[in-house]
Amino acid sequence: QVQLVESGGGLVQAGGSLRLSCAASGRTFSSYTMGWFRQAPGKEREFVAAIARNRNTYYADSMKGRFTISRDNAKNTVYLQMNSLKAEDTAVYYCAAAFKIESSLAFYSGGHYDYWGQGTQVTVSS
């Protein structure tokens, strides 16, 4: 069992930056793939970024070059640094953990993640 708590969301102007944090419980944090997803009102959940146990990273095309995912296994924490924010980045951002990722394609799919946080709101004003 893994419990995830996101923090760091808030209101920021377009072009600004935020860093989201996700604190995880459990002794086996380093064994999990960690991901970030987001969902805007009335829209489908969208993949943002993921980081594997070996620290390989994966990004949605629209986030490449602007967002950076990282993890600190000693602190059981995963981060999402968001730069050059746009109004279309406004959404609730969710942290997720996957016990097993069977293929590279699974990194991008929320259905392959086992645990989810409650989300943190990011609002970008234009």
C-alpha positions, 0 to 999 in steps of 0.5 A: 500500500502506498499513500500519496499527498501532493502539494505545491499547487497554486495560482501563477501568471502565464510564463511563471513557474511552480514546483509540485511535490508528492510525498509517498508512504512506504518502505518500498518507494524506490521500487515504484514508477512515479507519474504525474497526470492532470485533469481539467474540468470537463476533460479527460485525464492526461498524462504529464510525466513519469519517472521509472525506478532507474530514473529514466523519464517520460514526458507528454509532447506538450510538456517536453522542455518545460516540465521536469520530473525528478525523485528523491528516494531518500525522502520518498518524494517525487517532484514536478518542476513546471516552467513557462506555464500557459493558461492551458496548463490549468488543471488538477495535478495528480501524483500516481505510483505504479508497482509494475510497468510491463512495457514502455507504453504503460508509462503513459497510461493512467490505467497502469498505475496502482495508487493515486493522490487527491490532487493539487490545483494549478491555475495559470492566469493569462 
